[in-house]
Amino acid sequence: MAHTIRTQSGTTERVYHVIEDPHAHDDGHEHHPETGTNLGFWMYLMSDCLIFAILFAVHAVLGRNYAAGPSPADLFDLKLILVATFMLLFSSITYGFAMLNSYRNNVRGTIVWLLITGLFGLAFLCIELYEFHHLAHLGATPQRSAFLSSFFTLVGTHGLHVTFGLIWLVTLVVQLKKHGLNAANNRRLMCLSMFWHFLDVIWIGVFSYVYLMGVVG
């Protein structure tokens, strides 16, 4: 941008000013925060996949070492675990309804379905804690055998992820009430959606491999 000024001698000079484009990036490209967020979150999920893959591998090696103690058939109540599984699967469905309401810019509907999702997740977590307490009451603690050590580590790690997911969900509900469905909250909704469905997929593996194969196999 340029404009002219008059000097003391009566002559005019053209002065140039550089105006920075607020939408320009240093490399000449526009900056898209959602791209970096999604990429970073996918990298996090991949690292989490590695963690659970290691825990599954450890359980595959140690899952038959009972040390003359109780086996999965002696400990697991498949009916109770099936109820917990349906709680987590239903939570994925209700989270899908929350996403649909966010696409319609319906803040209230999004919050309601998120809270329902949280209730299903909390029910799953309560069943898992009850199972751990029941096993401890029977003397089936992580110190009892290598099988129980790997079991508590794998299932407990998944339960810890669900706990963090519930904390994230409550925080997101507060943000939605304060700021609505702005761009930042929409990104957070999408990231939590990926995280929540990821936990469902992991649990299906836990239920099939640890519980079903443990009891039937």
C-alpha positions in Angstrom: 0.0 0.0 0.0 1.3 3.5 -0.9 0.5 7.1 -0.2 2.2 10.4 -0.9 3.6 13.0 1.6 4.8 16.5 1.1 8.3 17.4 2.4 9.5 20.7 3.8 11.0 21.6 0.4 7.6 21.4 -1.2 8.2 18.2 -3.1 6.1 15.1 -2.8 7.4 11.6 -2.1 5.6 8.2 -2.4 5.9 6.1 0.8 5.2 2.4 0.7 3.9 0.3 3.6 3.7 -3.5 3.8 0.4 -4.7 5.2 0.4 -8.3 6.4 -2.5 -10.5 5.3 -4.0 -11.9 8.5 -5.1 -15.0 6.7 -1.7 -15.8 5.2 0.7 -18.3 6.7 4.4 -18.1 6.7 4.7 -20.7 4.0 2.1 -19.1 1.8 -0.7 -21.5 2.8 -3.8 -20.9 4.9 -3.7 -22.3 8.4 -6.4 -24.9 9.3 -6.4 -25.7 13.0 -8.7 -28.7 12.5 -6.2 -30.4 10.2 -3.4 -30.3 12.8 -5.8 -31.4 15.6 -7.1 -34.3 13.7 -3.6 -35.5 12.6 -2.3 -35.2 16.1 -5.3 -37.1 17.6 -4.9 -39.9 15.0 -1.3 -40.2 16.0 -2.3 -40.4 19.7 -4.9 -43.2 18.8 -2.2 -45.1 16.9 0.1 -44.9 20.0 -2.8 -46.2 22.1 -3.3 -49.0 19.7 0.3 -50.0 20.3 -0.2 -50.0 24.1 -3.3 -52.2 23.9 -1.6 -54.5 21.3 1.3 -55.0 23.8 -1.2 -55.8 26.6 -3.1 -58.3 24.4 0.2 -59.9 23.6 1.2 -60.1 27.2 -2.1 -61.7 28.1 -1.7 -64.2 25.2 1.6 -65.3 26.8 0.5 -65.3 30.4 -3.2 -66.0 30.1 -2.8 -69.8 30.8 -0.5 -69.4 33.8 -2.9 -70.0 36.7 -0.3 -70.9 39.3 -2.7 -73.6 40.6 -5.2 -70.9 41.2 -8.6 -70.1 39.7 -9.1 -70.1 35.9 -11.4 -67.8 33.9 -14.2 -70.4 34.0 -14.1 -70.2 37.8 -14.1 -66.4 38.0 -15.9 -64.8 35.1 -19.7 -64.1 35.1 -20.3 -63.8 31.4 -23.9 -62.6 31.8 -22.7 -59.6 33.9 -19.9 -58.9 31.4 -22.4 -59.1 28.5 -24.5 -56.4 30.3 -21.5 -54.2 30.6 -20.7 -54.8 26.9 -24.2 -53.7 25.9 -23.8 -50.6 28.1 -20.7 -49.6 26.2 -22.2 -50.4 22.8 -25.3 -48.4 23.5 -23.1 -45.5 24.5 -21.6 -45.5 21.0 -25.1 -45.3 19.5 -26.1 -42.4 21.7 -22.9 -40.6 20.9 -23.8 -41.0 17.3 -27.1 -39.2 18.0 -25.2 -36.4 19.7 -23.1 -36.0 16.6 -26.2 -35.9 14.4 -27.6 -33.1 16.6 -24.4 -31.2 16.3 -24.6 -31.3 12.5 -28.0 -29.7 12.8 -26.6 -27.1 15.2 -28.9 -28.3 17.9 -26.9 -27.5 21.1 -29.5 -28.8 23.5 -30.0 -32.1 21.7 -26.2 -32.6 21.5 -25.8 -32.0 25.3 -28.7 -34.3 26.1 -27.3 -37.2 24.1 -23.9 -36.6 25.5 -25.2 -36.9 29.0 -27.1 -40.1 28.1 -23.8 -41.4 26.6 -22.1 -40.5 29.9 -24.7 -42.5 31.9 -24.1 -45.6 29.8 -20.3 -45.2 30.2 -20.7 -44.8 33.9 -22.9 -47.9 34.1 -20.2 -49.8 32.3 -17.5 -48.5 34.7 -19.6 -49.4 37.7 -20.0 -53.0 36.5 -16.3 -53.2 35.9 -15.5 -51.9 39.4 -18.0 -54.3 40.9 -16.3 -57.2 39.1 -12.8 -56.1 40.4 -14.2 -55.9 43.9 -15.8 -59.3 43.6 -12.6 -60.9 42.3 -10.6 -59.3 45.1 -13.2 -60.7 47.6 -12.6 -64.2 46.2 -8.8 -63.7 46.6 -8.3 -63.4 42.8 -5.9 -60.4 43.0 -3.2 -59.4 40.5 -0.6 -61.0 42.8 -2.3 -64.4 42.7 -1.1 -65.5 39.3 0.4 -64.3 36.0 -3.1 -64.7 34.4 -4.7 -62.4 36.9 -1.8 -59.9 36.6 -2.3 -59.6 32.8 -6.1 -59.6 33.2 -6.2 -56.7 35.7 -3.6 -54.7 33.7 -5.5 -55.1 30.4 -9.0 -54.6 31.6 -7.9 -51.9 34.1 -6.1 -49.9 31.4 -9.3 -49.9 29.3 -11.4 -48.9 32.4 -8.9 -46.0 33.0 -9.5 -44.8 29.4 -13.2 -44.9 29.9 -12.8 -42.9 33.1 -10.8 -40.2 31.3 -13.4 -40.3 28.5 -16.1 -39.5 31.0 -14.1 -36.6 32.4 -13.6 -35.3 28.9 -17.3 -35.7 28.1 -18.4 -33.7 31.2 -15.8 -31.0 30.4 -17.2 -30.8 26.8 -20.7 -30.5 28.0 -19.7 -27.5 30.1 -17.9 -25.9 27.1 -21.0 -26.5 25.0 -23.2 -24.7 27.5 -20.8 -21.7 27.6 -19.8 -21.4 24.0 -22.2 -23.5 21.9 -21.3 -25.4 18.8 -18.4 -23.2 17.7 -15.5 -24.5 15.6 -13.4 -25.5 18.6 -16.2 -27.4 20.3 -17.0 -29.2 17.0 -13.4 -30.3 16.8 -13.5 -31.5 20.4 -16.7 -33.4 19.7 -15.1 -35.2 16.7 -12.0 -36.1 18.7 -14.0 -37.5 21.6 -16.2 -39.4 19.1 -13.1 -41.1 17.7 -11.8 -41.8 21.2 -15.1 -43.3 22.4 -15.6 -45.6 19.4 -12.0 -46.7 19.7 -12.7 -47.8 23.3 -15.7 -49.8 22.0 -13.5 -51.6 19.4 -10.9 -52.4 22.1 -13.6 -53.7 24.5 -15.0 -56.0 21.8 -11.5 -57.5 21.6 -11.3 -57.8 25.4 -14.7 -59.4 25.6 -14.0 -61.9 22.8 -10.5 -62.8 23.6 -10.2 -62.5 27.4 -13.7 -63.4 28.6 -15.2 -65.6 25.9 -12.1 -67.5 24.9 -11.0 -67.7 28.5 -14.2 -69.4 29.6 -15.0 -71.5 26.5 -11.4 -72.3 25.5 
